[in-house]
């Protein structure tokens, strides 16, 4: 190997080692994400408030956990829709005076931290009337922590087959 070739190999290895050391050092300096138990408790509280707002017929409170942003995403039936306004408009008929709205609860809630400011949530929604389930299905949320509270930036909801 020529002297120039050896120098190139040494430089490449040196650069790779420096990058590796920098990544390892920066990983130790990252802010610590919320503990899983804390995150799960916060997510359960968010979903409890959401179900209470639904059951009380309060549209504004129900959608208040969605980020007011044109990029907030709602996916259902295989079609993505974008924007807080679209989400609010989508749910508005369900909250109209005289509309029939079954009761809502959430089951099987899990939460995973995606760093200090994001979380992945999965659960099941259950709509029921009396002791009969009228609709249910799995959903996944991506949350972002903004001004000390979690907000939904992505909601992918599916319905169980009838």
Backbone bond lengths (Angstrom), bond angles and torsions (degrees), N, CA, C in turn:
res aa  C-N    CA-C-N  psi(-1)  N-CA   C-N-CA  omega(-1)  CA-C   N-CA-C  phi
1 X - - - 1.444 - - 1.529 107.31 -
2 X 1.312 114.72 137.52 1.460 119.61 -179.65 1.524 109.65 -72.17
3 X 1.294 114.30 164.62 1.462 120.66 179.00 1.532 110.32 -62.29
4 X 1.330 117.31 -40.08 1.469 121.54 178.41 1.538 110.46 -65.01
5 X 1.346 116.98 -41.80 1.464 121.58 179.63 1.518 111.18 -63.42
6 X 1.334 117.45 -41.68 1.461 121.77 178.72 1.527 110.31 -65.04
7 X 1.320 116.68 -41.70 1.463 120.98 178.66 1.535 110.16 -61.46
8 X 1.335 117.78 -41.46 1.461 121.64 179.33 1.521 110.64 -62.66
9 X 1.323 117.88 -44.05 1.470 121.65 179.17 1.518 110.22 -63.09
10 X 1.308 118.29 -44.56 1.473 122.19 179.48 1.520 110.13 -62.20
11 X 1.328 117.61 -42.92 1.461 120.94 179.33 1.528 110.63 -62.90
12 X 1.311 116.29 -43.20 1.474 119.21 -179.87 1.521 111.07 -63.57
13 X 1.328 117.57 -44.37 1.467 120.74 179.10 1.524 110.70 -65.61
14 X 1.301 116.39 -40.51 1.473 119.98 178.47 1.521 110.68 -62.20
15 X 1.332 116.65 -43.87 1.454 121.03 178.54 1.526 110.83 -63.12
16 X 1.332 117.33 -43.27 1.469 121.19 179.42 1.525 110.51 -62.08
17 X 1.322 117.53 -42.05 1.464 121.35 179.32 1.527 110.42 -65.64
18 X 1.333 117.63 -43.37 1.466 120.55 178.97 1.526 111.62 -63.08
19 X 1.322 117.27 -41.92 1.468 120.13 177.98 1.525 109.84 -63.87
20 X 1.312 117.20 -43.91 1.465 120.91 178.37 1.518 111.78 -60.14
21 X 1.329 117.34 -43.76 1.464 121.14 178.51 1.525 111.29 -64.98
22 X 1.321 116.96 -40.36 1.469 120.57 179.04 1.523 110.72 -64.44
23 X 1.326 117.26 -42.55 1.460 120.28 178.52 1.521 111.19 -64.98
24 X 1.323 116.54 -42.44 1.464 119.55 179.20 1.521 111.17 -64.14
25 X 1.323 117.09 -40.60 1.465 120.51 179.75 1.519 111.17 -67.67
26 X 1.330 116.71 -40.88 1.465 118.56 -178.14 1.519 111.14 -70.97
27 X 1.323 117.74 -29.67 1.463 119.85 178.55 1.524 110.46 -63.84
28 X 1.319 116.77 -35.67 1.457 120.53 178.61 1.517 113.14 -72.85
29 X 1.333 117.69 -15.02 1.462 121.78 -177.66 1.521 113.20 -99.30
30 X 1.327 116.90 -2.47 1.452 119.47 -178.90 1.524 110.57 -66.72
31 X 1.337 117.79 142.66 1.455 119.44 174.26 1.525 109.08 -61.54
32 X 1.303 115.94 145.18 1.452 121.22 -176.84 1.528 110.52 -79.61
33 X 1.360 117.23 127.98 1.464 118.74 178.09 1.520 110.98 -68.48
34 X 1.329 115.33 162.66 1.458 120.53 178.91 1.525 109.38 -57.62
35 X 1.298 116.03 143.98 1.448 120.65 175.64 1.524 108.91 -60.30
36 X 1.313 116.51 148.12 1.453 121.25 -177.34 1.522 111.20 -55.81
37 X 1.336 118.22 -43.24 1.463 121.05 179.79 1.512 111.87 -62.14
38 X 1.334 117.30 -42.24 1.468 121.66 177.63 1.519 110.44 -63.92
39 X 1.301 116.83 -44.92 1.457 121.45 -179.97 1.523 110.14 -61.83
40 X 1.308 116.98 -47.27 1.457 120.20 -179.19 1.523 110.80 -61.45
41 X 1.321 117.32 -40.41 1.473 120.36 177.84 1.524 110.94 -63.10
42 X 1.324 117.34 -41.41 1.468 121.03 179.22 1.531 110.99 -66.33
43 X 1.324 116.68 -39.97 1.470 120.69 179.08 1.525 110.01 -67.66
44 X 1.326 116.70 -42.21 1.476 119.22 177.35 1.533 110.15 -60.19
45 X 1.323 117.21 -40.36 1.471 120.90 179.03 1.532 110.35 -63.96
46 X 1.327 116.77 -42.87 1.468 120.78 178.18 1.534 110.36 -60.08
47 X 1.323 116.87 -47.48 1.461 120.29 -177.93 1.532 111.87 -70.32
48 X 1.317 117.50 -32.49 1.473 120.76 175.47 1.519 110.26 -64.59
49 X 1.345 116.89 -43.92 1.477 120.71 176.34 1.523 111.09 -62.39
50 X 1.308 116.14 -40.74 1.455 121.12 -179.56 1.527 110.95 -63.06
51 X 1.324 117.34 -47.19 1.471 120.96 179.05 1.525 110.57 -64.09
52 X 1.331 117.51 -39.87 1.466 120.79 178.89 1.527 110.80 -63.01
53 X 1.336 116.85 -40.35 1.466 120.85 178.13 1.525 110.30 -65.57
54 X 1.318 117.31 -43.48 1.465 121.60 176.96 1.524 109.77 -58.20
55 X 1.328 115.45 -51.23 1.459 120.50 -175.61 1.525 112.36 -66.61
56 X 1.331 117.43 -25.32 1.467 121.96 177.50 1.535 111.58 -86.55
57 X 1.331 116.99 -7.71 1.458 120.20 -179.46 1.518 113.69 76.97
58 X 1.344 116.90 27.13 1.458 121.37 -176.55 1.538 109.95 -104.23
59 X 1.320 116.02 93.13 1.461 121.43 -177.81 1.522 112.22 -59.33
60 X 1.329 117.77 -47.15 1.467 120.59 -177.07 1.524 111.25 -60.05
61 X 1.298 117.39 -42.12 1.465 120.23 177.95 1.524 110.28 -68.52
62 X 1.335 116.97 -39.19 1.464 120.40 -179.59 1.528 111.44 -60.93
63 X 1.320 118.37 -44.77 1.470 120.33 -177.55 1.530 113.25 -86.29
64 X 1.325 117.60 -1.81 1.470 120.06 -177.19 1.527 113.27 -68.03
65 X 1.328 118.30 -13.21 1.458 120.64 177.71 1.526 112.64 -89.30
66 X 1.332 116.92 -1.30 1.462 120.94 174.17 1.529 108.68 -91.06
67 X 1.318 116.76 141.20 1.461 120.99 176.33 1.531 109.25 -65.78
68 X 1.324 116.07 130.25 1.461 121.22 177.91 1.527 106.22 -79.80
69 X 1.327 114.02 89.70 1.458 120.76 -172.28 1.524 108.03 -155.09
70 X 1.289 117.02 144.40 1.470 120.62 -179.95 1.524 111.99 -71.56
71 X 1.332 117.67 -14.05 1.461 120.84 179.90 1.518 113.19 -99.17
72 X 1.324 118.90 -2.56 1.462 120.58 175.40 1.524 107.48 -59.39
73 X 1.322 116.38 130.59 1.452 121.63 -170.62 1.520 111.57 -111.00
74 X 1.330 115.59 139.05 1.456 122.92 173.56 1.520 107.23 -128.48
75 X 1.332 117.04 122.39 1.459 121.60 180.00 1.519 108.11 -120.42
76 X 1.322 115.70 126.67 1.455 121.58 175.95 1.512 107.32 -155.75
77 X 1.317 116.02 143.22 1.462 119.02 -179.14 1.515 113.04 64.56
78 X 1.328 117.07 22.60 1.453 121.55 178.15 1.508 115.73 80.66
79 X 1.335 117.26 7.54 1.460 119.89 -176.69 1.525 110.84 -123.79
80 X 1.332 117.90 119.90 1.475 119.46 175.80 1.523 111.38 -78.11
81 X 1.307 114.75 141.58 1.463 122.40 173.96 1.527 106.37 -126.93
82 X 1.319 116.09 152.38 1.458 119.51 -173.04 1.519 111.80 -125.74
83 X 1.328 114.19 140.36 1.447 120.91 170.47 1.518 114.35 105.35
84 X 1.319 113.48 140.53 1.461 121.28 176.61 1.523 110.42 -57.26
85 X 1.325 117.01 -42.33 1.472 120.15 -178.55 1.526 111.28 -60.96
86 X 1.333 117.38 -41.07 1.461 120.17 178.15 1.528 109.82 -61.74
87 X 1.334 116.85 -44.63 1.471 120.73 -178.94 1.528 110.48 -61.44
88 X 1.315 116.53 -46.48 1.467 120.14 179.46 1.524 110.33 -61.46
89 X 1.330 117.82 -45.45 1.464 122.00 179.00 1.534 111.37 -63.16
90 X 1.321 116.73 -35.23 1.466 121.68 179.54 1.532 110.79 -62.96
91 X 1.322 116.82 -42.89 1.464 120.99 -177.54 1.530 113.71 -84.84
92 X 1.313 118.76 -19.05 1.471 121.95 -173.92 1.534 114.13 -52.80
93 X 1.336 120.46 -44.91 1.465 118.86 -179.37 1.536 113.16 -61.11
94 X 1.314 116.69 -30.55 1.464 121.00 178.73 1.522 111.39 -66.48
95 X 1.327 116.87 -25.49 1.463 122.29 -177.80 1.529 112.59 -101.86
96 X 1.325 117.46 1.80 1.467 120.69 -178.62 1.535 110.10 -63.27
97 X 1.313 115.70 150.74 1.456 121.12 177.61 1.527 109.03 -56.98
98 X 1.312 115.71 128.03 1.458 121.52 179.13 1.519 114.90 87.88
99 X 1.336 118.44 -9.10 1.467 120.85 179.16 1.523 109.77 -71.32
100 X 1.327 115.68 142.97 1.462 119.61 176.57 1.527 108.26 -86.43
101 X 1.301 114.44 125.14 1.467 120.72 -178.14 1.522 106.99 -132.13
102 X 1.331 115.74 118.19 1.453 119.40 178.42 1.524 109.81 -73.22
103 X 1.320 116.20 162.58 1.472 121.09 179.32 1.522 109.87 -72.54
104 X 1.325 115.17 153.02 1.466 122.04 -175.61 1.518 110.68 -123.25
105 X 1.308 114.58 140.14 1.475 121.15 168.73 1.529 107.57 -144.39
106 X 1.337 115.00 162.96 1.461 120.92 178.60 1.513 108.85 -120.37
107 X 1.319 117.00 136.51 1.463 123.82 -179.99 1.523 110.26 -124.95
108 X 1.330 115.76 165.66 1.472 123.50 172.13 1.528 112.81 53.11
109 X 1.315 116.86 47.16 1.467 122.03 -175.77 1.528 110.29 -79.67
110 X 1.330 115.83 129.10 1.467 121.51 171.99 1.526 107.70 -130.11
111 X 1.317 115.40 152.56 1.468 120.52 179.83 1.519 108.79 -141.65
112 X 1.313 114.80 139.15 1.465 121.32 179.15 1.519 108.70 -132.39
113 X 1.299 115.89 128.09 1.457 120.90 177.49 1.516 109.93 -70.85
114 X 1.328 115.07 137.09 1.465 121.58 174.67 1.529 108.71 -115.33
115 X 1.315 115.97 36.36 1.450 122.22 -176.37 1.510 109.23 116.84
116 X 1.304 116.71 -162.25 1.461 120.11 -176.12 1.515 113.42 -81.46
117 X 1.321 118.45 -20.20 1.459 120.06 -172.50 1.523 114.57 -124.03
118 X 1.339 117.68 6.06 1.458 119.86 -179.36 1.522 110.29 -139.86
119 X 1.322 115.47 152.54 1.459 121.02 178.52 1.514 109.46 -146.92
120 X 1.316 114.54 152.68 1.450 122.97 176.09 1.524 107.25 -112.81
121 X 1.321 116.06 126.95 1.461 121.87 -177.12 1.517 108.41 -122.52
122 X 1.311 116.18 138.56 1.460 119.67 169.42 1.519 107.75 -132.55
123 X 1.315 115.04 148.46 1.463 120.86 -178.13 1.522 108.14 -167.35
124 X 1.312 115.33 -172.76 1.459 122.55 174.63 1.512 108.59 -126.04
125 X 1.334 116.14 137.54 1.464 119.77 170.39 1.524 107.18 -94.49
126 X 1.306 115.48 146.54 1.457 120.99 175.68 1.520 107.74 -134.60
127 X 1.327 116.37 118.76 1.460 122.04 172.16 1.519 106.58 -99.19
128 X 1.321 115.77 133.93 1.464 118.76 -176.41 1.517 110.67 -145.17
129 X 1.314 113.10 154.14 1.467 122.39 175.70 1.519 105.63 -129.32
130 X 1.334 115.68 113.65 1.464 119.04 -174.45 1.520 108.92 64.20
131 X 1.325 116.41 -124.43 1.468 118.99 178.27 1.528 111.98 -104.57
132 X 1.333 117.15 13.31 1.464 121.56 179.71 1.523 111.34 -105.61
133 X 1.317 116.09 130.13 1.462 121.81 175.26 1.527 107.65 -79.98
134 X 1.322 116.40 125.89 1.466 120.88 -179.65 1.532 112.69 -100.06
135 X 1.315 116.95 -23.52 1.473 122.10 176.35 1.523 107.92 -165.31
136 X 1.320 115.78 151.97 1.464 120.40 177.61 1.519 108.11 -161.59
137 X 1.317 115.27 167.44 1.456 119.63 176.21 1.514 112.12 167.64
138 X 1.309 115.07 166.89 1.458 120.26 179.19 1.526 111.64 -83.58
139 X 1.315 115.17 153.82 1.463 119.52 172.75 1.510 109.32 -145.72
140 X 1.320 114.35 157.72 1.454 122.76 176.91 1.519 107.70 -129.44
141 X 1.326 115.46 134.88 1.459 121.58 177.46 1.519 109.29 -120.87
142 X 1.306 116.03 145.18 1.456 121.75 165.54 1.524 105.25 -110.89
143 X 1.322 115.64 125.65 1.458 121.74 -178.59 1.516 110.09 -111.11
144 X 1.328 115.19 151.16 1.454 121.06 171.84 1.524 107.34 -125.58
145 X 1.311 115.94 142.70 1.464 120.80 179.37 1.521 107.61 -92.22
146 X 1.330 115.65 118.22 1.458 122.43 -177.58 1.516 108.39 -132.44
147 X 1.319 116.64 126.19 1.463 121.63 179.01 1.526 112.10 50.51
148 X 1.327 116.55 41.31 1.460 121.37 174.59 1.510 115.97 81.06
149 X 1.339 118.56 6.76 1.465 119.12 177.42 1.519 110.31 -136.24
150 X 1.316 114.93 154.54 1.456 121.04 178.53 1.519 110.05 -84.05
151 X 1.330 115.95 135.54 1.460 122.40 176.17 1.528 109.03 -127.97
152 X 1.321 116.05 144.53 1.463 122.23 179.82 1.528 108.35 -80.78
153 X 1.343 116.10 124.70 1.460 120.45 175.01 1.529 111.38 -111.09
154 X 1.341 116.44 -11.91 1.467 120.68 177.85 1.523 107.97 -152.34
155 X 1.323 115.53 129.61 1.467 122.79 179.32 1.519 107.38 -130.73
156 X 1.329 116.16 117.78 1.457 120.99 176.20 1.520 106.85 -118.82
157 X 1.318 115.92 107.02 1.458 122.22 -174.23 1.526 109.76 -115.26
158 X 1.329 115.80 134.02 1.459 121.95 177.10 1.524 108.87 -122.82
159 X 1.314 115.69 153.41 1.468 120.89 176.51 1.511 109.83 -105.63
160 X 1.328 116.08 141.55 1.450 120.28 173.90 1.522 109.28 -65.89
161 X 1.337 117.68 149.05 1.470 119.14 175.87 1.527 110.15 -60.01
162 X 1.322 116.08 145.29 1.476 119.89 -179.76 1.508 110.86 -77.49
